[in-house]
Amino acid sequence: MFLPVPSQIGYAALGAIILGESAGLPIPGETALITAGGLVAAGQLSLPLVILVATVAAITGDTIGYWLGRRGGRALLLRDGFGAVHRRHAVRRADRYFARYGAATVFFGRWVPGVRIVAAVMAGASRMPWPRFAAANAAGAFAWATTVATLAVLVGPTGAALLAVGGLALGALTLAAGVWSHRRSLQAST
C-alpha cells in the first residue's frame, strides 16, 4: 500500500509538516503522523524515532506559534481590515477561555483538528504564562505523538492509509464549512 520511502526523507518530511502545522500553518500534521505510523507498520520507519521526531517538531512548532502570538499576534488580530469583527470577537473569547482552561486546551487541543493549528498562537496572544504553556505543550506533544503513531501502527498500513485519507477529507469538510460560515456572517452583516 505504501511506496518505499527512504527513512531520512520520511523523518524529515514528518518533522517539517508537524512543525509547520504546530506553528500555525494549515497543513495536515496529524495526517503526516498517521502516514508515518503506516510506514512503521510496513517496516520502513521506526516507531520510537517517529514519536521522537513528531514530539520535538510539535514542541518546536508550538513554541514558535506561542512567541509569534505573544510578540505580534494580538496586535495583528485586533487590527482593522478583513474579518476584524470576527478576529476581535475570537480574541475576547480566547482571553476568557485561556484564563480558565489554557493548560488543558494546549494539552488536549493536540487531538482536535483546527484547535491544534491555533492553540499555541492564541495561547501567546492571550498572554498565557510561558511556564504553564511549555509544560502543557511538552506533555501534550508527547502524548499525542505516542497515541496517534501507535494507533496507526496497530491498524496497519492499509488502516493508516484509510485514516489519513479520512483525515484529509475531514479537513476539507471543515475548511468548506468555515468558508461557508464566514460568507454567511458577511452576508448577514451587510
Secondary structure, DSSP 8 states (H G I E B T S, - for coil): ------HHHHHHHHHHHHHHHHTT--S-HHHHHHHHHHHHHTTSS-HHHHHHHHHHHHHHHHHHHHHHIIIIIHHHHHSSSTTHHHHHHHHHHHHHHHHHHHHHHHHHGGGSTTHHHHHHHHHHHTT--HHHHHHHHHHHHHHHHHHHHHHHHHHHHHHHHHHHHHHHHHHHHHHHHHHHHHHHHHHHH-
